[in-house]
Structure formats: structure tokens, C-alpha cells
């Protein structure tokens, strides 16, 4: 009986953790905060602009072109407000499409001639 551990002394591992009841929840772990969606878009835009300075003008041209065409169609149909309401989101979509294509090219240009670049390029294929 001299070798039996004393049950009144807590073990070091048990004393570190807070005592929980039978039906209590586990304490939540701290979540790693991801950057917001707008911050991600801004980072992609900055990276693309460093590699391709014309992307700003191409995005602006796409936006204004789509809005102008939709305004013109709306004006010809005597409903220019609806043309603008439809044209502005479509213009934003066109600008975002151009940004995504140019960002993909910029990303591939950055990893060009680097070890593992072919694996990264194959990983982006669908």
C-alpha cells in the first residue's frame, strides 16, 4: 500500500484544465481570423496592378462600355433607367472578369521558372 498514489493530490494534467460538468461544452478554441473578402480583392488588385499596369484602364473600359451599351438599349426602348439598373451590375461583372483573368496571368508570371511551378499550375486546373 505504500506504492499506491495518493488520490487527494491532483495530477499536473488535471490541474491545468478547468473542471467541466458532465453536460457542459468544450471551451472554444481561438479561430484564426481570415482577411475579409474586400481585403482579398484589394490584395489581388494590387498584385495584378504591379504586374500589369493597364488592368485599371481595361477594367474601366469594360465597365463603361457595358453600361453605355445597356443605357443605349434602354434609351432606344424608351426605358433608360432600367437599362442603367441592368447595366451597372453587368459592368461590374465585366470588370471583375477582366481582373480575374489578368490576376491569373500575373500569378503564373510570378511563379514562372521557380521550383514546383508546374505542380502549382496543374493544381489550378479543374
GROMACS elastic network, one bead per residue, 0.5 to 0.9 nm:
[ bonds ]
;  ai    aj funct       b0    kb
    1     4     6  0.54294   500
    1     5     6  0.88561   500
    2     5     6  0.82186   500
    4     7     6  0.87634   500
    5     8     6  0.88616   500
    5     9     6  0.84942   500
    6     9     6  0.60154   500
    6    10     6  0.88111   500
    7    10     6  0.72213   500
   10    13     6  0.82677   500
   10    14     6  0.63913   500
   10    15     6  0.62441   500
   11    14     6  0.53396   500
   11    15     6  0.63328   500
   11    16     6  0.89766   500
   12    15     6  0.52881   500
   12    16     6  0.65389   500
   13    16     6  0.54873   500
   13    17     6  0.69503   500
   14    17     6  0.56946   500
   14    18     6  0.80203   500
   14    19     6  0.83308   500
   15    18     6  0.72881   500
   15    19     6  0.84759   500
   17    20     6  0.87242   500
   20    23     6  0.80450   500
   20    24     6  0.61126   500
   20    25     6  0.79607   500
   20    26     6  0.80952   500
   21    24     6  0.52349   500
   21    25     6  0.84961   500
   22    25     6  0.88509   500
   25    28     6  0.84884   500
   26    29     6  0.89280   500
   28    31     6  0.85300   500
   30    33     6  0.89294   500
   31    34     6  0.89530   500
   33    36     6  0.88787   500
   34    37     6  0.89831   500
   35    38     6  0.82078   500
   35    39     6  0.60525   500
   35    40     6  0.64577   500
   36    39     6  0.51963   500
   36    40     6  0.63173   500
   36    41     6  0.87732   500
   37    40     6  0.51001   500
   37    41     6  0.62693   500
   37    42     6  0.86304   500
   38    41     6  0.50403   500
   38    42     6  0.61117   500
   38    43     6  0.86216   500
   39    42     6  0.50127   500
   39    43     6  0.61994   500
   39    44     6  0.86661   500
   40    43     6  0.51046   500
   40    44     6  0.62360   500
   40    45     6  0.85590   500
   41    44     6  0.51215   500
   41    45     6  0.60796   500
   41    46     6  0.86231   500
   42    45     6  0.50032   500
   42    46     6  0.61243   500
   42    47     6  0.85895   500
   43    46     6  0.51467   500
   43    47     6  0.61602   500
   43    48     6  0.85332   500
   44    47     6  0.51885   500
   44    48     6  0.60804   500
   44    49     6  0.84952   500
   44    99     6  0.84588   500
   44   100     6  0.85495   500
   44   103     6  0.66815   500
   45    48     6  0.51125   500
   45    49     6  0.59804   500
   45    50     6  0.85959   500
   45    55     6  0.87240   500
   45    56     6  0.89128   500
   45    99     6  0.71844   500
   45   100     6  0.89537   500
   45   103     6  0.74264   500
   46    49     6  0.50652   500
   46    50     6  0.62072   500
   46    51     6  0.87798   500
   47    50     6  0.52736   500
   47    51     6  0.65697   500
   47    52     6  0.86207   500
   47   103     6  0.74921   500
   47   106     6  0.75892   500
   47   107     6  0.83183   500
   48    51     6  0.52163   500
   48    52     6  0.57428   500
   48    53     6  0.76431   500
   48    55     6  0.73815   500
   48    99     6  0.77569   500
   48   102     6  0.66234   500
   48   103     6  0.50791   500
   48   104     6  0.84768   500
   48   105     6  0.84947   500
   48   106     6  0.58125   500
   48   107     6  0.79652   500
   49    54     6  0.74114   500
   49    55     6  0.62803   500
   49    56     6  0.73043   500
   49   103     6  0.85892   500
   49   106     6  0.88619   500
   50    53     6  0.62168   500
   50   106     6  0.87696   500
   51   103     6  0.87215   500
   51   106     6  0.58994   500
   51   107     6  0.88735   500
   51   109     6  0.84063   500
   51   110     6  0.86078   500
   52    55     6  0.59097   500
   52    56     6  0.87531   500
   52   102     6  0.76139   500
   52   103     6  0.87378   500
   52   106     6  0.73206   500
   53    56     6  0.67364   500
   53    57     6  0.82639   500
   54    57     6  0.54562   500
   54    58     6  0.62651   500
   54    59     6  0.86815   500
   55    58     6  0.50430   500
   55    59     6  0.60016   500
   55    60     6  0.84781   500
   55    98     6  0.77482   500
   55    99     6  0.69275   500
   55   102     6  0.71601   500
   56    59     6  0.52655   500
   56    60     6  0.61880   500
   56    61     6  0.85771   500
   56    99     6  0.85955   500
   57    60     6  0.50408   500
   57    61     6  0.59804   500
   57    62     6  0.85150   500
   58    61     6  0.50288   500
   58    62     6  0.60952   500
   58    63     6  0.85542   500
   58    95     6  0.77729   500
   58    98     6  0.74237   500
   58    99     6  0.87433   500
   59    62     6  0.51456   500
   59    63     6  0.61497   500
   59    64     6  0.86002   500
   59    92     6  0.87128   500
   59    94     6  0.75682   500
   59    96     6  0.74837   500
   59    97     6  0.86700   500
   59    98     6  0.62562   500
   59    99     6  0.69455   500
   60    63     6  0.51315   500
   60    64     6  0.60670   500
   60    65     6  0.83178   500
   60    91     6  0.89809   500
   60    95     6  0.69350   500
   61    64     6  0.52561   500
   61    65     6  0.57985   500
   61    66     6  0.84771   500
   61    95     6  0.82537   500
   62    65     6  0.51171   500
   62    66     6  0.61406   500
   62    67     6  0.85339   500
   62    91     6  0.65841   500
   62    92     6  0.84652   500
   62    94     6  0.59838   500
   62    95     6  0.57219   500
   62    98     6  0.80210   500
   63    66     6  0.54670   500
   63    67     6  0.62107   500
   63    68     6  0.85633   500
   63    87     6  0.87395   500
   63    88     6  0.76491   500
   63    90     6  0.78638   500
   63    92     6  0.59755   500
   63    93     6  0.80982   500
   63    94     6  0.62945   500
   63    95     6  0.56126   500
   64    67     6  0.51073   500
   64    68     6  0.59076   500
   64    69     6  0.85305   500
   64    88     6  0.87317   500
   64    91     6  0.68219   500
   65    68     6  0.51313   500
   65    69     6  0.61804   500
   65    70     6  0.86150   500
   65    91     6  0.75707   500
   66    69     6  0.52125   500
   66    70     6  0.61680   500
   66    71     6  0.84742   500
   66    87     6  0.62146   500
   66    88     6  0.77918   500
   66    90     6  0.68084   500
   66    91     6  0.51137   500
   66    92     6  0.88618   500
   66    94     6  0.76424   500
   67    70     6  0.51960   500
   67    71     6  0.59663   500
   67    72     6  0.84901   500
   67    83     6  0.80367   500
   67    84     6  0.65744   500
   67    86     6  0.83111   500
   67    88     6  0.57190   500
   67    89     6  0.86875   500
   67    90     6  0.75475   500
   67    91     6  0.57752   500
   68    71     6  0.50131   500
   68    72     6  0.60239   500
   68    73     6  0.85774   500
   68    84     6  0.84375   500
   68    87     6  0.77525   500
   69    72     6  0.50541   500
   69    73     6  0.61733   500
   69    74     6  0.85075   500
   69    83     6  0.85899   500
   69    87     6  0.78046   500
   70    73     6  0.50919   500
   70    74     6  0.60262   500
   70    75     6  0.84397   500
   70    80     6  0.82034   500
   70    82     6  0.87412   500
   70    84     6  0.64210   500
   70    85     6  0.88923   500
   70    86     6  0.71232   500
   70    87     6  0.50891   500
   70    88     6  0.85494   500
   70    90     6  0.89413   500
   71    75     6  0.59505   500
   71    76     6  0.85418   500
   71    79     6  0.87271   500
   71    80     6  0.56110   500
   71    81     6  0.77525   500
   71    82     6  0.82205   500
   71    84     6  0.54833   500
   71    85     6  0.89795   500
   71    86     6  0.88086   500
   71    87     6  0.69389   500
   72    76     6  0.61387   500
   72    77     6  0.85574   500
   72    80     6  0.73834   500
   72    83     6  0.75939   500
   73    76     6  0.51578   500
   73    77     6  0.62460   500
   73    78     6  0.85643   500
   73    79     6  0.84539   500
   73    80     6  0.75613   500
   73    83     6  0.66907   500
   74    77     6  0.50638   500
   74    78     6  0.60456   500
   74    81     6  0.70968   500
   74    82     6  0.64715   500
   74    84     6  0.75475   500
   75    79     6  0.56186   500
   75    81     6  0.83104   500
   75    83     6  0.74369   500
   76    79     6  0.75455   500
   76    80     6  0.78599   500
   77    80     6  0.74961   500
   78    81     6  0.89665   500
   79    82     6  0.57611   500
   79    83     6  0.66381   500
   80    84     6  0.62935   500
   80    85     6  0.86368   500
   81    84     6  0.51608   500
   81    85     6  0.61918   500
   81    86     6  0.86542   500
   82    86     6  0.61244   500
   82    87     6  0.82719   500
   83    86     6  0.52745   500
   83    87     6  0.57680   500
   83    88     6  0.85720   500
   84    88     6  0.59124   500
   84    89     6  0.88307   500
   85    88     6  0.59606   500
   85    89     6  0.73979   500
   86    89     6  0.61731   500
   86    90     6  0.65296   500
   86    91     6  0.88158   500
   87    90     6  0.50730   500
   87    91     6  0.58634   500
   87    92     6  0.85603   500
   88    92     6  0.62457   500
   88    93     6  0.85948   500
   89    92     6  0.50174   500
   89    93     6  0.61412   500
   89    94     6  0.86511   500
   90    94     6  0.61921   500
   90    95     6  0.86511   500
   91    94     6  0.50494   500
   91    95     6  0.62068   500
   91    96     6  0.85546   500
   92    95     6  0.50980   500
   92    96     6  0.60815   500
   92    97     6  0.85132   500
   93    96     6  0.50981   500
   93    97     6  0.60939   500
   93    98     6  0.87027   500
   94    97     6  0.50440   500
   94    98     6  0.63340   500
   94    99     6  0.86698   500
   95    98     6  0.52066   500
   95    99     6  0.62317   500
   95   100     6  0.87195   500
   96   100     6  0.61336   500
   96   101     6  0.86820   500
   97   100     6  0.51819   500
   97   101     6  0.63219   500
   97   102     6  0.86588   500
   98   101     6  0.52672   500
   98   102     6  0.61449   500
   98   103     6  0.84181   500
   99   102     6  0.52410   500
   99   103     6  0.58738   500
   99   104     6  0.85180   500
  100   103     6  0.50408   500
  100   104     6  0.61576   500
  100   105     6  0.87262   500
  101   104     6  0.52420   500
  101   105     6  0.64727   500
  101   106     6  0.87630   500
  102   105     6  0.50986   500
  102   106     6  0.61486   500
  102   107     6  0.86108   500
  103   107     6  0.60583   500
  103   108     6  0.85782   500
  104   107     6  0.51247   500
  104   108     6  0.62522   500
  104   109     6  0.85753   500
  105   108     6  0.51881   500
  105   109     6  0.61090   500
  105   110     6  0.86817   500
  106   109     6  0.50023   500
  106   110     6  0.62394   500
  106   111     6  0.89091   500
  107   110     6  0.51550   500
  107   111     6  0.65778   500
  107   112     6  0.87307   500
  108   111     6  0.53513   500
  108   112     6  0.61071   500
  108   117     6  0.82667   500
  108   120     6  0.89664   500
  108   121     6  0.74181   500
  109   112     6  0.51606   500
  109   113     6  0.87973   500
  110   113     6  0.85839   500
  110   114     6  0.85502   500
  111   114     6  0.55439   500
  111   115     6  0.83720   500
  111   116     6  0.85253   500
  111   117     6  0.57010   500
  111   118     6  0.89530   500
  111   120     6  0.84752   500
  111   121     6  0.89100   500
  112   115     6  0.86854   500
  112   117     6  0.63388   500
  112   118     6  0.86335   500
  113   116     6  0.88334   500
  113   117     6  0.69690   500
  114   117     6  0.55181   500
  114   118     6  0.86997   500
  115   118     6  0.79974   500
  115   119     6  0.89475   500
  116   119     6  0.53140   500
  116   120     6  0.64111   500
  116   121     6  0.87639   500
  117   120     6  0.50934   500
  117   121     6  0.61289   500
  117   122     6  0.85912   500
  118   121     6  0.50208   500
  118   122     6  0.61052   500
  118   123     6  0.84970   500
  119   122     6  0.50993   500
  119   123     6  0.60846   500
  119   124     6  0.89088   500
  120   124     6  0.66905   500
  121   124     6  0.54878   500
  121   125     6  0.71248   500
  122   125     6  0.54616   500
  122   126     6  0.88059   500
  123   126     6  0.80223   500
